[in-house]
Amino acid sequence: ANITSIGTLPRGSPDRGRRRVREKLGIGMTGGGFVLAVGDQTPYGAPTESVHALDETTHEFGVD
């Protein structure tokens, strides 16, 4: 279960994106081998702030 490209990125706030990243990392990082990604693409028109929030949060919390 990754970040949805039709919900979180284009319509969610940067804070919502940060929460989703932390949730998904908490589920997937246990045991290693997890890659966090947008489900299929970064949608056209997704707010730059939301894309950066996902990236920054992944870098901050995605290293075990």
Buried (B, 14 or more C-beta within 10 A) or exposed (E): EBBBBEEBBBEBEBEBBBBBBBEBBEEBBEEEEBEBEBEEEBBEEBBEEBBEBBBBBBEEBBEE
